[in-house]
């Protein structure tokens, strides 16, 4: 079963609407449901979904009040809201109040899928201009991040077949969406020992026109949304003219687990960049984030 699918909260007091939305969106997204506004706010604070599909007419707390509460809450204000309602005359009002999308009932499956995808894509664009969503992973004890926007899917380790020829770290393949896809063993590529047996590992799939193989790792954490103040770009740290490091490093970020490197997945194609990856990740992980800021402002 895929991991780390975008998480949506579906909010409606109609069991029929929730059942329809679930049937259409399951498989594409991780779904949680709520049947009134108070339950929705509780789940938003606890689960931080990537987007909310919100009905207007509900008992206890209506959708417009939920939207107002969201926009007034600094921790939740960035969550995009797609209004799903039969109250079609309220579209302008609700967009001005902060809704990113508006769907009238009765719902159509194709329109629902398209509108959810649009709202998430626009939210990703906003995040790209300011913050950064990161998927953190580990291979052979080495911890690093990749931009979440670059990740198409995460899978549990499937059964594989041997890939004839190739280096030791790229000798397995599996069938994905009807086509063979090679598997790059990141720990083996870096000369590290896996912390988990083969069957317990995870695969990360990127845009295959950019990274034409799946990346095998040991562990994958839940994605993290980082604020601009917790992000330093290579240009801010003097890395932009340092050869392979310029290819490798997408950002250095501050997390509850310390300073961490976020790499550009395209660097996985560069032998030189990969040789420097373990030393870079460990070096950055040992240094407090404020030191990086101080270096940036120094002579």
C-alpha positions as CSV (number, residue, x, y, z in Angstrom):
1,X,0.0,0.0,0.0
2,X,1.4,3.5,-0.9
3,X,2.7,5.6,1.9
4,X,2.8,9.3,2.4
5,X,-0.1,10.1,0.0
6,X,-1.4,13.7,0.4
7,X,-3.8,13.7,3.3
8,X,-7.3,15.2,2.9
9,X,-9.9,15.9,5.5
10,X,-13.5,15.5,4.2
11,X,-16.0,17.4,6.2
12,X,-19.8,16.9,5.7
13,X,-22.8,15.9,7.8
14,X,-24.1,13.8,4.9
15,X,-23.0,10.2,5.0
16,X,-23.9,9.9,1.3
17,X,-21.6,12.8,0.3
18,X,-18.7,11.5,2.5
19,X,-19.2,8.0,0.9
20,X,-19.1,9.5,-2.6
21,X,-16.0,11.6,-1.9
22,X,-14.3,8.6,-0.3
23,X,-15.0,6.4,-3.3
24,X,-13.7,8.9,-5.8
25,X,-10.6,10.1,-3.9
26,X,-9.4,6.9,-2.1
27,X,-6.3,5.5,-3.8
28,X,-5.2,9.0,-4.8
29,X,-5.1,10.4,-1.2
30,X,-5.1,9.5,2.4
31,X,-8.5,10.4,3.8
32,X,-10.0,11.4,7.1
33,X,-13.6,12.4,7.6
34,X,-15.5,14.6,10.0
35,X,-19.3,15.2,10.3
36,X,-19.4,18.7,11.9
37,X,-17.2,21.8,12.2
38,X,-16.0,21.2,15.8
39,X,-14.8,17.7,14.9
40,X,-13.1,19.1,11.8
41,X,-11.1,21.7,13.7
42,X,-10.0,19.1,16.2
43,X,-8.8,16.8,13.5
44,X,-7.1,19.7,11.6
45,X,-5.1,20.6,14.7
46,X,-4.2,17.0,15.4
47,X,-3.5,15.7,11.9
48,X,-2.6,18.8,9.8
49,X,-4.1,17.6,6.4
50,X,-2.8,18.9,3.1
51,X,-6.3,20.3,2.2
52,X,-9.8,20.3,3.5
53,X,-13.1,19.6,1.6
54,X,-15.6,21.6,3.6
55,X,-19.4,21.6,3.6
56,X,-21.3,24.8,4.6
57,X,-24.5,23.6,6.2
58,X,-23.6,21.5,9.2
59,X,-24.8,21.2,12.8
60,X,-22.7,22.4,15.8
61,X,-20.4,24.7,13.7
62,X,-21.1,25.6,10.0
63,X,-18.5,25.6,7.3
64,X,-18.2,29.4,7.1
65,X,-17.3,29.5,10.8
66,X,-14.8,26.7,10.3
67,X,-13.2,28.7,7.5
68,X,-13.0,31.8,9.6
69,X,-11.5,29.9,12.5
70,X,-8.9,28.4,10.2
71,X,-7.8,31.7,8.7
72,X,-7.5,33.2,12.2
73,X,-5.3,30.4,13.5
74,X,-1.6,31.0,12.6
75,X,-0.8,27.3,12.8
76,X,-3.7,26.3,10.4
77,X,-4.1,29.3,8.2
78,X,-2.0,27.8,5.3
79,X,-4.2,24.7,4.9
80,X,-6.2,25.2,1.6
81,X,-9.9,24.8,1.8
82,X,-12.2,23.6,-1.0
83,X,-15.8,24.4,-0.3
84,X,-18.3,21.7,-1.4
85,X,-21.9,23.0,-1.1
86,X,-25.3,23.4,-2.7
87,X,-25.3,27.1,-1.7
88,X,-23.9,28.3,-5.0
89,X,-24.7,32.0,-4.5
90,X,-22.1,32.2,-1.7
91,X,-19.0,31.5,-3.9
92,X,-17.7,35.1,-4.0
93,X,-18.3,35.6,-0.3
94,X,-16.4,32.4,0.6
95,X,-13.5,33.1,-1.8
96,X,-13.0,36.5,-0.2
97,X,-13.1,34.8,3.2
98,X,-10.1,32.6,2.1
99,X,-11.5,29.5,0.3
100,X,-9.2,28.3,-2.5
101,X,-11.9,26.4,-4.4
102,X,-15.6,26.0,-4.7
103,X,-17.6,23.0,-5.9
104,X,-21.3,22.9,-6.3
105,X,-23.5,19.8,-5.4
106,X,-24.3,17.4,-6.9
107,X,-20.7,16.3,-7.3
108,X,-19.2,14.8,-10.4
109,X,-16.2,12.5,-10.0
110,X,-14.0,13.9,-12.7
111,X,-14.7,17.5,-11.5
112,X,-14.0,16.6,-7.9
113,X,-10.6,14.9,-8.8
114,X,-9.6,17.8,-11.0
115,X,-10.5,20.5,-8.4
116,X,-8.7,18.7,-5.6
117,X,-5.6,18.4,-7.7
118,X,-5.7,22.1,-8.7
119,X,-6.0,23.2,-5.1
120,X,-3.1,21.1,-4.0
121,X,-0.9,22.2,-6.9
122,X,-1.6,25.9,-6.1
123,X,-0.8,25.3,-2.4
124,X,2.5,23.7,-3.5
125,X,3.3,26.7,-5.6
126,X,2.7,29.0,-2.7
127,X,4.9,26.8,-0.5
128,X,7.6,26.8,-3.1
129,X,7.7,30.6,-3.0
130,X,8.1,30.6,0.7
131,X,8.4,27.5,2.8
132,X,9.4,24.0,1.9
133,X,7.7,20.6,2.3
134,X,10.3,17.8,2.9
135,X,10.2,14.1,3.0
136,X,13.0,12.8,5.3
137,X,14.4,9.4,4.8
138,X,17.4,7.3,6.0
139,X,19.6,4.7,4.3
140,X,22.3,2.8,6.2
141,X,22.0,5.3,9.1
142,X,22.4,8.3,6.9
143,X,19.5,10.8,7.3
144,X,18.6,13.3,4.6
145,X,15.6,15.0,3.0
146,X,14.2,15.4,-0.5
147,X,11.6,18.1,-1.5
148,X,8.2,16.6,-1.3
149,X,7.2,18.2,-4.6
150,X,9.7,16.0,-6.3
151,X,8.2,12.8,-4.9
152,X,5.5,11.0,-6.9
153,X,5.0,8.0,-4.7
154,X,6.3,6.0,-1.8
155,X,5.9,2.2,-1.7
156,X,6.6,-0.6,0.6
157,X,9.3,-2.9,-0.8
158,X,7.7,-5.0,-3.6
159,X,9.0,-8.3,-4.9
160,X,11.8,-7.7,-7.4
161,X,13.6,-9.5,-10.3
162,X,17.3,-9.4,-11.0
163,X,18.4,-6.7,-13.5
164,X,21.1,-8.2,-15.8
165,X,24.4,-6.3,-15.7
166,X,24.9,-3.0,-14.0
167,X,26.6,-2.1,-10.8
168,X,25.9,-3.9,-7.5
169,X,23.6,-1.1,-6.2
170,X,21.4,-1.2,-9.4
171,X,20.7,-4.9,-10.0
172,X,17.1,-5.2,-9.1
173,X,13.9,-4.2,-10.9
174,X,10.1,-4.4,-10.4
175,X,7.0,-3.7,-12.4
176,X,5.5,-0.4,-11.7
177,X,2.3,0.8,-13.6
178,X,2.9,-1.9,-16.1
179,X,6.5,-1.1,-16.9
180,X,9.9,-2.3,-15.5
181,X,11.6,0.1,-13.2
182,X,15.1,-0.2,-11.9
183,X,15.8,0.0,-8.1
184,X,18.8,2.0,-6.8
185,X,19.9,0.8,-3.4
186,X,21.0,4.1,-1.8
187,X,22.9,2.5,1.1
188,X,24.8,0.2,-1.2
189,X,25.6,3.1,-3.5
190,X,27.1,5.0,-0.6
191,X,29.0,2.0,0.8
192,X,26.8,1.8,3.9
193,X,25.1,-1.1,5.6
194,X,21.3,-1.3,5.7
195,X,19.6,-1.0,9.1
196,X,16.6,-3.1,7.9
197,X,16.2,-6.4,6.0
198,X,15.3,-6.2,2.3
199,X,11.6,-6.9,2.8
200,X,11.1,-4.1,5.3
201,X,12.6,-1.3,3.2
202,X,10.8,1.5,1.3
203,X,10.9,2.8,-2.2
204,X,10.7,6.5,-3.3
205,X,9.6,7.2,-6.9
206,X,10.3,10.6,-8.4
207,X,9.4,12.0,-11.8
208,X,10.8,9.3,-14.0
209,X,11.8,11.7,-16.7
210,X,14.3,13.2,-14.2
211,X,15.2,10.2,-12.0
212,X,14.6,7.0,-14.1
213,X,14.7,4.5,-11.2
214,X,13.2,4.0,-7.7
215,X,15.3,4.8,-4.7
216,X,15.5,2.1,-2.0
217,X,15.9,3.3,1.6
218,X,15.4,1.9,5.1
219,X,13.0,4.4,6.7
220,X,10.7,7.2,5.7
221,X,9.3,9.8,8.0
222,X,6.1,11.7,7.7
223,X,6.5,14.8,5.5
224,X,7.3,18.1,7.3
225,X,6.3,21.6,6.3
226,X,9.1,24.0,7.1
227,X,8.7,27.8,7.5
228,X,11.0,30.2,5.6
229,X,12.9,31.0,8.8
230,X,14.0,27.3,9.1
231,X,15.4,27.1,5.6
232,X,18.8,28.1,4.1
233,X,19.4,27.8,0.4
234,X,22.9,27.0,-1.0
235,X,23.3,30.5,-2.3
236,X,22.8,31.8,1.3
237,X,25.6,29.5,2.5
238,X,28.2,30.0,-0.1
239,X,27.7,26.5,-1.7
240,X,26.5,27.7,-5.1
241,X,30.0,27.6,-6.7
242,X,31.4,24.5,-5.1
243,X,31.2,21.9,-7.9
244,X,29.3,18.7,-6.9
245,X,27.9,20.4,-3.8
246,X,26.1,22.8,-6.1
247,X,24.4,19.9,-7.8
248,X,23.7,18.1,-4.5
249,X,22.3,20.5,-2.0
250,X,18.7,21.9,-2.4
251,X,18.6,23.4,1.1
252,X,19.8,23.1,4.7
253,X,16.9,23.1,7.2
254,X,16.2,23.3,10.9
255,X,14.0,20.6,12.3
256,X,13.2,19.3,15.8
257,X,15.8,16.6,15.1
258,X,18.5,19.1,14.3
259,X,20.1,20.6,11.2
260,X,19.5,18.4,8.1
261,X,20.4,18.5,4.5
262,X,17.8,18.4,1.7
263,X,19.2,17.1,-1.6
264,X,18.1,17.7,-5.2
265,X,17.0,14.2,-6.5
266,X,18.7,14.9,-9.8
267,X,22.0,14.6,-7.9
268,X,21.3,10.9,-7.6
269,X,22.5,10.7,-11.2
270,X,25.9,12.2,-10.4
271,X,28.6,9.9,-9.2
272,X,30.7,12.8,-7.9
273,X,27.8,14.3,-5.9
274,X,27.0,10.9,-4.4
275,X,30.6,10.4,-3.3
276,X,30.4,13.7,-1.3
277,X,26.9,13.1,0.1
278,X,27.7,11.2,3.3
279,X,30.4,13.6,4.4
280,X,28.1,16.6,3.7
281,X,25.1,15.2,5.5
282,X,27.2,14.4,8.6
283,X,29.0,17.7,8.6
284,X,25.8,19.7,8.5
285,X,24.0,17.5,11.0
286,X,26.7,18.2,13.6
287,X,26.4,22.0,13.3
288,X,23.7,24.1,15.0
289,X,21.5,25.9,12.6
290,X,22.3,29.4,14.0
291,X,26.0,28.9,13.0
292,X,24.9,28.5,9.4
293,X,23.1,31.8,9.7
294,X,26.1,33.5,11.2
295,X,28.4,32.2,8.4
296,X,26.0,33.6,5.8
297,X,26.2,37.1,7.4
298,X,30.0,37.0,7.9
299,X,32.7,38.5,5.6
